[in-house]
């Protein structure tokens, strides 16, 4: 009796090959009853039936042995193809490959290639086995599998625990199967840089989806079912051939960021302006001819990019978007030539002031279509009138402010670069353009970490910002340093992983390659030992640098790497309870405005924490740092006031890239924040 699976495979192969050479009359009864030990009753019955037929049916002399073998294998193929057992598939593959000339038959060629591709998707098998929540597929190897398989392996749609699915840089991927609807726990779907020609309507079933990136494909339209994604926060459909957005986007009530750049879109849907949480609109390089006055309804709007479109006017109502910080209308031929000049100069504040002053029926902003030179004077007069009103209102507000309000204020004083000749400057390397190009920095004095749990509260607040506003470090990363331990000037550089060396927080010095490998091993151990689906700490950020040829890093004057975003800081500049002066950095691969928004939020939070520490007067050293000396309180910051020193970032030639904070920064919704310039 044969009871070993590998022996069964060998036995079947031998008997099939010998079918036309051996007299087997009466043999099948023995085989059927004793030799075949398969676990699937249905499959066993089918195999027994086929074996019996092949062994007993006469073989015509005109039929070659190959045809006889294939006549036997055809029903066997059908039976095994419908079986779920990988072992059954392996049995059949062994049978096929044992027959000389099998590849001459199209049926076997197609089946064998399909089985081979399905069996060799270790990424999917591993994700299923370990019940992972994330899966990333990209590159030439995956593209070849997609090409051979005619699409993604169908088993990917059975990974119902997935939260994050990324399939990118696969030119052979032209469609997503409708079975994507099965992945109901997906929160992020990234299928960019492929050749997708359509998105299935079943995408509307992904009710938990928050991030959808289908950029850089061959899409001509979006399915209306996208409007059913009520949890959607970020939508990126840039670099396609889309001519219109679906009506009903207002049902995506949580939509905050939309990128529709480099398409053929001519207008925004009427209900587009009802997206109350929409903060970023990137719609450059389209054919948009009109921006409705209803734009003022986008109360959360911070960034608006409509460069290189077909606009002829900018509605004055845009100035009513109180949170708007960054606008770009370059490349549009505006009727108002003065406004066009301002637009091309990127003077955001001036543009909004111009629209606000002239957009109330007195100047150019409200009737740009007339183009009369006289109205320009009206605009200037209106601007002066408005300025006077603002001054009067400001004075009145100051007079009405009582002492209680003053006590509750969070005071932040900004020191201009010109007031500090020794101010830090950070030089940004050109190589960072395709790695992590955006950076803002500043210096903060006046934080009190000595008292009680002040330092612990600050680190917890930083972690919360990373998880929330920074999107778990996917959009931006914060790094903090003890200013007294820095040696300037600083260089924001991009280096090869084997060359980049750092002393990570709590670790010894190592290269970036060694650190990433160590973190990956630790992540695997976490999954196995704790039986958790998601890893913690630094390990959950490893995928952010996958397949990057260069790694970003901040380097001091002695060539010490003090920051390796988005992974870790250096132990060399670690902040402690004795830290009095901090150097803050925020980096991003997304946009400069995100860096500024995160830095704004961090400084406001620091002001709040400092005020809390001052009011509660906890004992110093209560966190166990007994070596912390008494605070001499000689820095004049006992009031809780924070002092922010501007820091410039420049290109390799010394040209200014950005200075933070500028007059347009720190204009938050925190009513009790008082910024002194």
PEMOZI-V330046 format. One record per residue. N is the residue number from 1. OMEGA is omega in whole degrees, -180 to 180 (none if undefined). Layout:
N_OMEGA / N_OMEGA
//
This chain:
1_179 / 2_-179 / 3_177 / 4_-176 / 5_-179 / 6_178 / 7_179 / 8_178 / 9_-179 / 10_-178 / 11_-180 / 12_180 / 13_-179 / 14_-176 / 15_180 / 16_180 / 17_-175 / 18_-170 / 19_-177 / 20_-178 / 21_-174 / 22_174 / 23_-173 / 24_-178 / 25_179 / 26_-177 / 27_-175 / 28_-179 / 29_178 / 30_-179 / 31_-177 / 32_-175 / 33_-168 / 34_-165 / 35_-173 / 36_-178 / 37_179 / 38_-175 / 39_-178 / 40_-176 / 41_-178 / 42_-180 / 43_179 / 44_180 / 45_180 / 46_180 / 47_-180 / 48_-179 / 49_-179 / 50_178 / 51_180 / 52_-179 / 53_-177 / 54_-177 / 55_-175 / 56_-179 / 57_180 / 58_179 / 59_179 / 60_-177 / 61_-178 / 62_-177 / 63_-179 / 64_179 / 65_179 / 66_180 / 67_179 / 68_-179 / 69_-179 / 70_176 / 71_177 / 72_-173 / 73_-175 / 74_178 / 75_178 / 76_176 / 77_-179 / 78_-178 / 79_-177 / 80_-179 / 81_-179 / 82_-180 / 83_-179 / 84_-175 / 85_175 / 86_-179 / 87_178 / 88_179 / 89_179 / 90_177 / 91_-177 / 92_178 / 93_178 / 94_178 / 95_-179 / 96_-174 / 97_-179 / 98_-175 / 99_179 / 100_177 / 101_-178 / 102_-177 / 103_176 / 104_-178 / 105_-174 / 106_-177 / 107_-178 / 108_179 / 109_-179 / 110_-178 / 111_-176 / 112_-179 / 113_179 / 114_-180 / 115_-178 / 116_180 / 117_-177 / 118_-178 / 119_-173 / 120_170 / 121_-175 / 122_180 / 123_-179 / 124_179 / 125_-180 / 126_179 / 127_179 / 128_-177 / 129_-176 / 130_179 / 131_-177 / 132_180 / 133_-179 / 134_179 / 135_179 / 136_178 / 137_179 / 138_173 / 139_-172 / 140_-178 / 141_179 / 142_180 / 143_178 / 144_178 / 145_178 / 146_179 / 147_-180 / 148_-175 / 149_-176 / 150_-179 / 151_177 / 152_176 / 153_-175 / 154_-178 / 155_179 / 156_-178 / 157_176 / 158_180 / 159_-169 / 160_178 / 161_-176 / 162_170 / 163_-174 / 164_178 / 165_-180 / 166_175 / 167_-174 / 168_175 / 169_178 / 170_-177 / 171_-180 / 172_-179 / 173_-177 / 174_179 / 175_173 / 176_-177 / 177_179 / 178_179 / 179_174 / 180_179 / 181_-178 / 182_-176 / 183_-171 / 184_179 / 185_180 / 186_172 / 187_178 / 188_176 / 189_-177 / 190_180 / 191_-177 / 192_178 / 193_174 / 194_176 / 195_-179 / 196_178 / 197_179 / 198_175 / 199_-177 / 200_179 / 201_-178 / 202_178 / 203_178 / 204_179 / 205_-176 / 206_-172 / 207_-180 / 208_-173 / 209_179 / 210_-179 / 211_177 / 212_180 / 213_179 / 214_-178 / 215_177 / 216_175 / 217_179 / 218_-177 / 219_176 / 220_-178 / 221_175 / 222_178 / 223_179 / 224_-176 / 225_176 / 226_-179 / 227_178 / 228_-178 / 229_-172 / 230_-180 / 231_-174 / 232_-180 / 233_-176 / 234_179 / 235_179 / 236_179 / 237_-177 / 238_175 / 239_173 / 240_179 / 241_-175 / 242_-177 / 243_180 / 244_174 / 245_-179 / 246_173 / 247_178 / 248_179 / 249_180 / 250_178 / 251_174 / 252_-168 / 253_-178 / 254_-179 / 255_-177 / 256_-177 / 257_177 / 258_179 / 259_-179 / 260_-176 / 261_176 / 262_173 / 263_178 / 264_-175 / 265_-177 / 266_-178 / 267_172 / 268_175 / 269_-177 / 270_-177 / 271_180 / 272_-176 / 273_178 / 274_179 / 275_-171 / 276_-176 / 277_-177 / 278_-176 / 279_-177 / 280_177 / 281_176 / 282_-176 / 283_-178 / 284_175 / 285_172 / 286_180 / 287_-177 / 288_-175 / 289_-173 / 290_171 / 291_-174 / 292_174 / 293_178 / 294_179 / 295_180 / 296_179 / 297_178 / 298_-171 / 299_-178 / 300_-173 / 301_178 / 302_-177 / 303_178 / 304_180 / 305_177 / 306_-179 / 307_176 / 308_173 / 309_-177 / 310_-178 / 311_174 / 312_179 / 313_171 / 314_-176 / 315_-180 / 316_-180 / 317_179 / 318_-179 / 319_178 / 320_175 / 321_-169 / 322_-177 / 323_-175 / 324_-177 / 325_-175 / 326_177 / 327_180 / 328_178 / 329_-180 / 330_175 / 331_175 / 332_180 / 333_-176 / 334_177 / 335_179 / 336_-174 / 337_176 / 338_178 / 339_179 / 340_178 / 341_178 / 342_-180 / 343_-178 / 344_176 / 345_178 / 346_179 / 347_-173 / 348_-178 / 349_-180 / 350_179 / 351_-178 / 352_177 / 353_-180 / 354_179 / 355_-178 / 356_-178 / 357_-176 / 358_-174 / 359_179 / 360_176 / 361_-177 / 362_-173 / 363_-169 / 364_-175 / 365_-177 / 366_-179 / 367_-177 / 368_-175 / 369_-179 / 370_177 / 371_-178 / 372_-179 / 373_-178 / 374_-176 / 375_177 / 376_178 / 377_177 / 378_179 / 379_-179 / 380_178 / 381_179 / 382_180 / 383_178 / 384_179 / 385_-179 / 386_180 / 387_178 / 388_179 / 389_-180 / 390_179 / 391_179 / 392_-179 / 393_179 / 394_179 / 395_180 / 396_180 / 397_179 / 398_-180 / 399_-177 / 400_-176 / 401_-178 / 402_-174 / 403_-180 / 404_179 / 405_-179 / 406_180 / 407_-177 / 408_-175 / 409_171 / 410_-173 / 411_176 / 412_180 / 413_-178 / 414_175 / 415_-179 / 416_180 / 417_-178 / 418_179 / 419_-178 / 420_-177 / 421_-179 / 422_-178 / 423_-179 / 424_172 / 425_179 / 426_178 / 427_-176 / 428_-179 / 429_180 / 430_-177 / 431_-178 / 432_-176 / 433_-178 / 434_-178 / 435_-180 / 436_-164 / 437_-169 / 438_-177 / 439_168 / 440_-177 / 441_171 / 442_177 / 443_-178 / 444_175 / 445_176 / 446_178 / 447_179 / 448_178 / 449_-174 / 450_-171 / 451_170 / 452_-177 / 453_-176 / 454_-179 / 455_-180 / 456_178 / 457_180 / 458_-180 / 459_177 / 460_178 / 461_178 / 462_178 / 463_180 / 464_176 / 465_177 / 466_-177 / 467_-174 / 468_-174 / 469_-179 / 470_178 / 471_-177 / 472_178 / 473_180 / 474_180 / 475_-180 / 476_179 / 477_179 / 478_172 / 479_-179 / 480_-177 / 481_172 / 482_-175 / 483_-178 / 484_-178 / 485_180 / 486_176 / 487_-177 / 488_1 / 489_-178 / 490_178 / 491_174 / 492_-167 / 493_173 / 494_-174 / 495_176 / 496_-178 / 497_-179 / 498_-177 / 499_-177 / 500_178 / 501_-179 / 502_170 / 503_-176 / 504_178 / 505_177 / 506_-178 / 507_176 / 508_-179 / 509_179 / 510_176 / 511_179 / 512_178 / 513_-180 / 514_-180 / 515_-179 / 516_179 / 517_180 / 518_179 / 519_178 / 520_177 / 521_178 / 522_179 / 523_178 / 524_179 / 525_178 / 526_-178 / 527_-176 / 528_-174 / 529_-177 / 530_-179 / 531_180 / 532_179 / 533_-178 / 534_177 / 535_-177 / 536_177 / 537_-178 / 538_-172 / 539_-177 / 540_-180 / 541_-174 / 542_-175 / 543_-179 / 544_179 / 545_179 / 546_174 / 547_173 / 548_180 / 549_178 / 550_178 / 551_178 / 552_178 / 553_175 / 554_-171 / 555_179 / 556_-174 / 557_179 / 558_178 / 559_173 / 560_177 / 561_-178 / 562_-180 / 563_180 / 564_-177 / 565_3 / 566_-171 / 567_-172 / 568_171 / 569_178 / 570_175 / 571_-178 / 572_-174 / 573_-178 / 574_178 / 575_-179 / 576_-180 / 577_-180 / 578_-178 / 579_179 / 580_-175 / 581_-176 / 582_169 / 583_-178 / 584_175 / 585_173 / 586_179 / 587_-180 / 588_172 / 589_-174 / 590_-179 / 591_178 / 592_-178 / 593_177 / 594_177 / 595_-179 / 596_180 / 597_-180 / 598_180 / 599_175 / 600_-178 / 601_-180 / 602_-179 / 603_177 / 604_180 / 605_178 / 606_178 / 607_179 / 608_-180 / 609_-180 / 610_178 / 611_178 / 612_-180 / 613_-179 / 614_-176 / 615_-175 / 616_173 / 617_176 / 618_179 / 619_179 / 620_175 / 621_-179 / 622_176 / 623_177 / 624_179 / 625_-175 / 626_-177 / 627_-179 / 628_-179 / 629_177 / 630_-180 / 631_180 / 632_178 / 633_-177 / 634_-176 / 635_175 / 636_-177 / 637_-178 / 638_179 / 639_-177 / 640_-180 / 641_175 / 642_177 / 643_-178 / 644_178 / 645_179 / 646_175 / 647_179 / 648_168 / 649_-176 / 650_176 / 651_-177 / 652_180 / 653_179 / 654_179 / 655_-176 / 656_174 / 657_179 / 658_172 / 659_180 / 660_-7 / 661_172 / 662_-177 / 663_-180 / 664_179 / 665_179 / 666_176 / 667_-174 / 668_179 / 669_-180 / 670_-172 / 671_-176 / 672_177 / 673_-180 / 674_-180 / 675_-178 / 676_-180 / 677_none
//
